[in-house]
Amino acid sequence: MQFSAGQLPNALGILIACHLEKCQSCRNKIRVFEQIGGELLQDAVTEKVAEGTLEKLMARLDTAEPITKPVVADARIPKPLQRFLPAYYDQLPWSGMTRSIKEFELPISDQQLTAKFYKIAAGKELPEHTHRGNEFTLVMAGSFADNAGEYRQGDFILADTHTIHQPKASNDCDCICFAVMDAPLKMTGFFGRLLNPFLR
């Protein structure tokens, strides 16, 4: 409902928009929420605005700076993300502490939310961890499994402070996830706890 009303922060709204490209069921829900919103607007009390407000707004649109950043034309990248990625997943400048786990921070992070791609090498797993807040995850490619089930491309997962898991990528290919979180991960294993001061 927040997405359909335009009330989500940028990073989370983009994640939901990417999920909607793959999920017909959620697109149907969005259409219902948009219809309800339209009906509520019809019944809403109108507010007077200053004279010339519409003309000023239209003038600002005419003088806005054009977007010159090239758009990635790779159709494998969801449309809501194309202008934020310099290349397809296999060509991104991944960083990380191990060969098995890599990350790429997206330029849509802000002071409240961090947006990242995680790449888990085929057959490898993240250290066991929980969450200091909420983490919204969308599987972009491949799949992974944890103690709650298996997640494939297009699946949307919400993890919170009650979640303790150790995601493992399938053996056949790397798993790439788009994650938006409002707090860092919290490693729970012995070696993982050594990483906690470096996580954000």
Backbone bond lengths (Angstrom), bond angles and torsions (degrees), N, CA, C in turn:
res aa  C-N    CA-C-N  psi(-1)  N-CA   C-N-CA  omega(-1)  CA-C   N-CA-C  phi
1 M - - - 1.461 - - 1.527 111.00 -
2 Q 1.343 115.70 -40.23 1.469 119.06 178.76 1.522 110.71 -63.82
3 F 1.334 117.06 -39.01 1.462 120.17 178.05 1.522 110.35 -62.26
4 S 1.321 117.53 -47.10 1.461 120.45 -176.89 1.527 111.54 -65.92
5 A 1.338 116.57 -25.74 1.465 120.84 178.65 1.525 112.53 -90.80
6 G 1.333 117.36 0.29 1.463 120.75 -179.95 1.511 113.50 70.06
7 Q 1.338 117.12 31.35 1.457 120.96 -174.64 1.523 113.86 -105.53
8 L 1.334 118.43 2.39 1.458 120.17 -178.31 1.521 111.40 -86.69
9 P 1.333 117.43 148.27 1.477 119.71 171.62 1.529 109.90 -59.35
10 N 1.325 115.78 157.65 1.458 121.89 -173.05 1.527 113.22 -52.54
11 A 1.337 117.08 -52.77 1.465 120.64 -174.79 1.524 111.55 -61.87
12 L 1.320 116.81 -44.06 1.463 120.18 -178.35 1.533 110.96 -70.56
13 G 1.314 117.08 -36.23 1.458 120.33 176.61 1.522 111.91 -62.60
14 I 1.339 116.93 -39.32 1.463 120.96 178.86 1.521 110.55 -67.48
15 L 1.335 116.98 -40.30 1.458 120.46 177.84 1.536 110.62 -60.91
16 I 1.334 116.25 -45.77 1.467 119.81 179.37 1.533 110.34 -63.52
17 A 1.320 117.19 -40.54 1.464 120.24 179.59 1.525 111.19 -62.06
18 C 1.338 116.91 -37.32 1.465 120.41 176.66 1.530 110.57 -65.68
19 H 1.315 116.84 -41.64 1.470 120.71 178.21 1.525 110.74 -62.22
20 L 1.326 116.58 -39.26 1.465 120.29 -177.93 1.518 112.33 -62.66
21 E 1.335 117.67 -27.23 1.464 119.77 177.82 1.531 111.41 -62.81
22 K 1.342 116.81 -26.85 1.462 120.91 -175.43 1.527 113.34 -104.48
23 C 1.331 118.15 -13.19 1.464 120.39 -169.51 1.527 111.75 -119.32
24 Q 1.330 116.06 102.72 1.461 120.67 179.53 1.525 111.45 -65.58
25 S 1.327 116.99 -37.39 1.465 120.91 -179.81 1.524 111.18 -59.53
26 C 1.333 116.99 -44.98 1.468 119.77 179.67 1.524 111.76 -70.96
27 R 1.335 117.59 -32.76 1.469 119.40 175.18 1.522 110.49 -62.64
28 N 1.332 116.79 -38.09 1.463 120.17 177.28 1.530 110.96 -63.21
29 K 1.330 116.87 -40.38 1.465 120.27 178.29 1.525 111.18 -64.03
30 I 1.333 116.08 -40.74 1.466 120.34 179.20 1.521 110.76 -60.68
31 R 1.334 116.45 -42.09 1.467 119.55 179.11 1.529 111.30 -61.25
32 V 1.331 116.76 -39.38 1.467 120.18 177.62 1.517 110.68 -64.56
33 F 1.341 116.80 -46.06 1.465 120.07 -179.98 1.527 111.67 -63.40
34 E 1.334 116.99 -38.17 1.461 120.11 178.98 1.530 110.66 -66.77
35 Q 1.327 116.12 -37.68 1.465 119.60 177.91 1.529 110.53 -65.11
36 I 1.334 116.22 -44.03 1.465 119.96 177.22 1.523 110.42 -61.06
37 G 1.332 116.24 -43.69 1.463 120.08 178.82 1.514 112.22 -60.44
38 G 1.340 116.19 -40.93 1.464 119.61 178.44 1.517 111.97 -63.65
39 E 1.333 116.05 -39.72 1.465 119.25 179.25 1.522 111.33 -68.16
40 L 1.326 117.05 -36.90 1.465 120.32 176.65 1.528 111.35 -64.79
41 L 1.338 115.94 -38.33 1.468 119.18 178.71 1.528 111.16 -64.72
42 Q 1.322 115.98 -36.81 1.473 118.97 179.63 1.523 111.46 -62.67
43 D 1.337 116.41 -33.01 1.465 120.37 -177.75 1.531 113.04 -92.77
44 A 1.341 116.42 -3.92 1.471 119.47 -176.05 1.522 110.55 -72.42
45 V 1.324 115.24 150.71 1.468 121.08 176.07 1.521 108.59 -73.81
46 T 1.320 116.83 129.77 1.463 120.60 -179.61 1.523 110.79 -76.77
47 E 1.320 115.23 148.66 1.466 121.76 177.68 1.524 108.62 -115.63
48 K 1.330 116.51 138.09 1.459 120.35 177.48 1.530 109.41 -76.06
49 V 1.316 114.83 142.22 1.460 120.72 175.75 1.520 108.77 -119.68
50 A 1.311 115.63 166.14 1.461 120.67 -177.11 1.528 110.82 -64.46
51 E 1.304 114.98 151.22 1.464 120.70 177.13 1.531 109.44 -58.80
52 G 1.316 116.45 137.57 1.460 121.15 175.76 1.522 114.77 82.15
53 T 1.348 118.49 5.53 1.462 120.85 -178.49 1.528 111.46 -60.50
54 L 1.326 117.42 -45.54 1.456 120.95 -179.26 1.523 110.92 -62.63
55 E 1.338 116.82 -42.98 1.461 120.46 -178.97 1.527 110.97 -63.83
56 K 1.346 116.95 -39.41 1.471 120.22 178.48 1.524 111.46 -65.90
57 L 1.316 115.79 -40.06 1.455 119.62 178.81 1.522 110.88 -64.16
58 M 1.314 117.22 -45.40 1.462 120.80 -179.87 1.527 111.32 -63.71
59 A 1.329 116.14 -35.79 1.466 119.73 178.53 1.531 110.76 -66.08
60 R 1.332 116.87 -37.72 1.463 120.47 177.80 1.521 111.30 -65.20
61 L 1.326 117.10 -37.43 1.459 120.21 178.05 1.519 110.88 -64.27
62 D 1.328 116.19 -37.67 1.464 120.42 -178.89 1.524 112.28 -69.14
63 T 1.347 116.96 -26.71 1.469 119.89 -175.99 1.527 112.59 -103.67
64 A 1.330 118.27 6.99 1.467 120.77 -178.41 1.522 110.68 -65.94
65 E 1.329 115.45 147.27 1.458 120.82 178.16 1.529 109.78 -66.46
66 P 1.320 117.98 130.45 1.473 119.19 178.20 1.523 110.77 -69.32
67 I 1.320 115.85 148.60 1.458 120.49 176.43 1.520 107.92 -81.29
68 T 1.342 115.55 116.64 1.462 120.14 -175.97 1.527 112.37 -103.77
69 K 1.340 117.31 -9.32 1.449 119.45 -179.21 1.521 109.73 -65.81
70 P 1.344 117.19 128.06 1.469 118.47 -178.46 1.522 111.52 -65.55
71 V 1.316 115.59 145.51 1.456 122.11 179.03 1.525 108.88 -94.99
72 V 1.321 116.29 133.07 1.455 120.14 176.79 1.522 108.44 -65.10
73 A 1.321 116.46 128.33 1.463 120.28 -175.35 1.521 112.32 -92.25
74 D 1.318 118.23 7.70 1.457 121.31 -178.19 1.523 109.90 -73.34
75 A 1.316 116.69 115.59 1.462 121.54 -175.27 1.525 112.24 -69.07
76 R 1.337 117.88 -12.99 1.464 120.02 179.20 1.528 112.13 -74.12
77 I 1.325 116.95 -17.53 1.457 121.69 178.93 1.523 108.81 -89.69
78 P 1.330 118.80 129.75 1.471 119.99 178.57 1.530 110.99 -56.19
79 K 1.316 116.01 140.87 1.466 120.13 -175.78 1.530 114.08 -54.49
80 P 1.354 119.84 -39.90 1.467 118.44 -179.50 1.531 113.95 -62.91
81 L 1.343 117.51 -17.68 1.465 121.05 -177.57 1.525 113.64 -102.87
82 Q 1.316 117.89 -11.75 1.458 119.80 -169.21 1.524 113.73 -58.54
83 R 1.328 117.86 -37.81 1.474 118.42 -177.57 1.517 113.20 -78.17
84 F 1.335 117.72 -6.65 1.463 120.69 -179.45 1.521 113.35 -103.27
85 L 1.326 118.15 -6.27 1.460 121.19 -176.96 1.523 110.70 -111.13
86 P 1.323 117.77 130.20 1.467 119.95 178.41 1.518 112.91 -76.16
87 A 1.334 118.07 -17.18 1.461 121.24 -177.34 1.519 108.99 -164.93
88 Y 1.330 114.80 176.73 1.463 119.32 176.61 1.526 108.90 -71.35
89 Y 1.333 116.09 166.48 1.461 121.26 -171.40 1.528 113.62 -52.86
90 D 1.340 117.17 -41.51 1.463 119.10 -175.35 1.523 113.23 -71.66
91 Q 1.335 117.69 -8.98 1.465 120.70 -179.67 1.531 113.03 -113.45
92 L 1.310 117.93 7.20 1.461 120.74 179.62 1.524 110.74 -72.96
93 P 1.332 118.14 152.25 1.470 120.91 176.69 1.531 111.07 -79.16
94 W 1.320 115.74 76.11 1.454 121.16 -178.02 1.530 110.52 -66.72
95 S 1.324 115.83 149.02 1.461 121.01 174.15 1.520 107.91 -133.82
96 G 1.319 116.47 161.88 1.456 119.77 179.73 1.507 111.45 166.16
97 M 1.323 114.92 169.14 1.461 120.33 -176.11 1.526 112.78 -88.95
98 T 1.332 117.66 -16.77 1.458 120.39 -179.80 1.516 109.40 -134.11
99 R 1.323 115.38 166.87 1.464 120.06 176.72 1.519 111.44 -73.21
100 S 1.319 116.10 -23.94 1.459 120.60 -174.83 1.523 113.64 -82.33
101 I 1.335 116.79 -30.61 1.462 121.61 -175.22 1.525 108.84 -124.13
102 K 1.319 116.92 121.76 1.459 122.54 178.81 1.521 109.40 -128.07
103 E 1.328 115.80 160.46 1.460 119.98 176.25 1.514 110.40 -141.76
104 F 1.324 114.84 156.90 1.463 122.46 176.23 1.517 106.84 -139.63
105 E 1.336 116.72 116.44 1.466 119.20 -178.96 1.517 109.92 -82.33
106 L 1.318 114.98 130.29 1.461 121.36 -179.02 1.527 110.52 -83.45
107 P 1.322 118.10 149.80 1.470 121.26 -178.33 1.522 113.81 -77.44
108 I 1.325 117.39 18.01 1.464 120.81 178.66 1.533 110.91 -107.04
109 S 1.338 116.40 7.30 1.461 119.70 174.81 1.521 109.59 -67.98
110 D 1.332 116.31 153.46 1.460 120.61 175.01 1.524 108.59 -142.05
111 Q 1.328 117.75 -165.22 1.455 120.58 -176.38 1.528 112.68 -69.71
112 Q 1.326 117.44 -23.18 1.461 120.44 -178.27 1.528 112.96 -96.83
113 L 1.335 117.06 -36.10 1.457 121.06 -172.78 1.525 111.26 -127.94
114 T 1.325 115.76 139.13 1.456 122.17 173.82 1.514 108.43 -107.65
115 A 1.330 116.19 129.96 1.464 121.75 -179.91 1.519 109.04 -115.86
116 K 1.332 115.66 124.92 1.462 120.80 -177.41 1.517 110.65 -140.07
117 F 1.339 114.25 156.52 1.447 121.18 161.86 1.520 107.31 -98.30
118 Y 1.324 116.31 138.89 1.453 121.73 170.31 1.518 107.99 -115.12
119 K 1.335 115.71 137.57 1.458 120.74 174.86 1.518 108.12 -119.76
120 I 1.333 115.27 118.23 1.451 121.79 176.65 1.523 107.17 -106.08
121 A 1.320 116.54 121.34 1.463 120.21 -178.58 1.525 110.14 -62.35
122 A 1.322 115.73 150.19 1.462 121.64 -178.32 1.522 110.92 -51.52
123 G 1.324 115.96 129.53 1.454 121.57 177.70 1.513 115.44 78.35
124 K 1.330 118.05 -2.31 1.468 121.63 -178.23 1.528 109.81 -100.54
125 E 1.326 115.89 166.47 1.461 119.49 -177.84 1.518 111.24 -137.07
126 L 1.326 114.82 152.31 1.460 121.23 173.10 1.525 109.14 -70.84
127 P 1.327 118.01 155.01 1.466 118.45 172.03 1.529 110.24 -62.01
128 E 1.307 116.74 152.02 1.457 120.23 176.96 1.532 109.21 -59.29
129 H 1.336 115.79 135.05 1.460 119.03 -176.80 1.520 111.17 -155.50
130 T 1.307 114.73 164.81 1.453 122.58 168.97 1.524 107.05 -122.77
131 H 1.317 117.40 -163.39 1.461 120.26 -175.41 1.522 109.92 -134.16
132 R 1.319 115.15 139.44 1.474 120.54 178.05 1.527 111.08 -80.54
133 G 1.313 116.35 -11.20 1.464 122.39 179.38 1.514 108.79 -155.75
134 N 1.333 116.63 -139.97 1.468 121.93 179.01 1.520 110.69 -101.05
135 E 1.323 115.33 140.40 1.462 121.08 172.50 1.523 107.98 -128.57
136 F 1.326 115.62 121.00 1.462 122.69 177.56 1.527 106.60 -101.29
137 T 1.319 117.30 123.12 1.464 121.48 -174.50 1.520 110.33 -124.71
138 L 1.329 115.55 137.21 1.454 123.08 174.85 1.522 107.98 -123.88
139 V 1.327 116.92 125.30 1.469 120.82 177.83 1.527 108.32 -76.72
140 M 1.339 115.62 119.78 1.459 120.97 -177.45 1.523 112.27 -93.00
141 A 1.330 116.65 -36.23 1.467 121.55 -178.89 1.517 108.10 -154.74
142 G 1.332 115.68 150.17 1.452 119.73 -178.66 1.517 111.37 71.91
143 S 1.330 115.64 -154.25 1.459 120.98 179.28 1.513 109.42 -158.18
144 F 1.332 115.43 162.33 1.455 120.23 173.05 1.523 108.99 -144.48
145 A 1.323 115.06 164.68 1.455 120.64 179.11 1.524 108.74 -134.95
146 D 1.323 115.55 150.36 1.454 121.37 171.70 1.525 108.25 -140.24
147 N 1.329 117.06 -166.78 1.458 119.36 -176.78 1.532 113.13 -67.78
148 A 1.339 118.21 -10.86 1.468 120.83 -179.96 1.521 113.41 -97.32
149 G 1.355 117.54 -15.44 1.453 118.78 -179.44 1.509 112.68 150.96
150 E 1.338 116.01 -166.49 1.463 122.48 179.77 1.525 109.41 -115.07
151 Y 1.328 115.43 140.85 1.462 121.20 -176.34 1.521 109.31 -126.39
152 R 1.338 114.97 130.99 1.467 120.89 -177.31 1.526 110.35 -116.10
153 Q 1.322 115.42 178.43 1.463 122.05 -177.42 1.525 110.33 -51.70
154 G 1.341 115.48 128.70 1.460 121.67 179.02 1.509 113.89 94.71
155 D 1.346 117.78 -14.71 1.458 120.22 -179.19 1.523 111.11 -72.59
156 F 1.319 115.00 144.26 1.468 123.62 -177.15 1.526 107.73 -114.70
157 I 1.333 116.97 130.39 1.456 121.80 -176.40 1.524 109.30 -130.45
158 L 1.329 116.69 136.46 1.466 121.67 173.40 1.520 108.34 -113.23
159 A 1.335 116.08 122.80 1.461 121.94 174.66 1.525 107.99 -116.06
160 D 1.346 116.30 146.35 1.459 120.23 -179.37 1.527 110.03 -140.76
161 T 1.317 116.18 -163.34 1.466 120.53 -174.80 1.528 112.61 -66.49
162 H 1.315 118.28 -14.50 1.463 121.87 178.48 1.528 112.25 -90.26
163 T 1.336 116.91 -7.59 1.460 121.53 -176.51 1.528 110.21 -88.67
164 I 1.316 116.35 128.78 1.466 122.28 169.75 1.522 106.01 -128.03
165 H 1.321 117.18 117.70 1.463 119.04 -176.64 1.517 111.20 -153.41
166 Q 1.334 114.38 173.56 1.461 122.73 -178.83 1.533 107.89 -142.10
167 P 1.343 117.27 79.43 1.466 119.91 -176.12 1.523 112.35 -58.43
168 K 1.331 115.50 135.93 1.465 122.09 178.90 1.518 109.24 -126.42
169 A 1.337 116.08 129.21 1.464 121.07 178.84 1.523 110.12 -71.64
170 S 1.326 116.01 150.92 1.461 120.10 175.75 1.532 109.52 -63.47
171 N 1.306 116.15 160.95 1.463 120.60 -175.31 1.523 113.61 -75.78
172 D 1.342 117.63 -18.43 1.459 119.30 -171.99 1.520 115.23 -86.83
173 C 1.348 118.87 -22.26 1.469 119.45 179.41 1.525 110.64 -161.58
174 D 1.333 115.58 162.93 1.460 120.42 176.12 1.522 110.10 -63.36
175 C 1.316 115.89 151.55 1.461 121.09 176.04 1.522 108.86 -110.22
176 I 1.312 116.19 129.45 1.464 121.37 178.13 1.519 108.59 -118.15
177 C 1.333 114.87 125.74 1.461 121.38 -178.42 1.521 110.08 -121.86
178 F 1.308 115.32 144.79 1.462 124.57 174.01 1.528 105.39 -102.44
179 A 1.335 116.46 114.98 1.465 120.85 -176.05 1.525 110.45 -120.47
180 V 1.320 115.47 135.80 1.461 122.43 173.66 1.520 106.82 -122.25
181 M 1.336 117.17 123.92 1.459 120.15 -175.87 1.518 111.27 -134.51
182 D 1.335 115.30 149.59 1.466 120.19 178.57 1.520 112.30 -101.49
183 A 1.326 117.18 3.40 1.468 122.65 176.66 1.520 107.86 -160.44
184 P 1.330 118.15 156.63 1.468 120.03 -178.26 1.526 112.62 -68.23
185 L 1.327 114.13 161.87 1.460 120.00 170.45 1.531 109.25 -65.44
186 K 1.312 115.57 161.05 1.465 121.23 175.17 1.522 107.52 -130.39
187 M 1.339 116.06 107.03 1.454 120.68 -179.53 1.527 109.68 -69.91
188 T 1.336 115.19 141.28 1.462 119.36 -176.25 1.526 113.03 -113.41
189 G 1.318 118.16 -21.02 1.465 120.43 178.84 1.520 110.92 -74.66
190 F 1.339 116.63 168.39 1.472 121.11 -176.60 1.521 111.61 -59.49
191 F 1.344 117.34 -53.59 1.455 119.99 -178.96 1.526 111.58 -72.92
192 G 1.331 116.41 -33.60 1.456 119.56 178.65 1.507 113.01 -61.63
193 R 1.343 116.79 -36.07 1.466 119.77 -179.27 1.524 111.90 -62.44
194 L 1.319 117.26 -24.94 1.466 120.80 177.12 1.525 111.38 -66.30
195 L 1.337 116.78 -23.32 1.469 120.90 -178.22 1.517 112.68 -87.28
196 N 1.320 118.28 -16.84 1.467 121.07 -173.18 1.530 114.33 -51.93
197 P 1.355 119.72 -41.13 1.481 117.62 -179.98 1.522 114.52 -63.97
198 F 1.364 116.95 -16.73 1.454 120.06 -176.18 1.528 113.25 -99.73
199 L 1.333 116.43 -3.61 1.454 120.13 -176.80 1.516 110.97 -88.23
200 R 1.348 114.16 144.10 1.466 119.27 175.51 1.512 109.77 -146.50
